[in-house]
Amino acid sequence: MITTTRLNGKPLVVNADLIRTVEENPDTTITLINGDRIIVKDSMSEIVSKTIEFGRHLRRMIPPS
């Protein structure tokens, strides 16, 4: 899960596994795999960085095989 901020200033937590695309035009729009769109204050690069860090965090939790 990643934390972001809606345009009205309220925090929002998004399941990073459900993100299909992130666009800036000029507001940042997150499109989920079900087609829902969320407009947020964070930049596209911030959302991408948070998503990458989320994935890294998950991989650290997996015990070695």
Buried (B, 14 or more C-beta within 10 A) or exposed (E): EBEBEEEEEEEBEBEBEEBEEBEEEEEBBBBBEEEEEBEBBBEBEBBEEBBEEBEEEEEEEEEEE
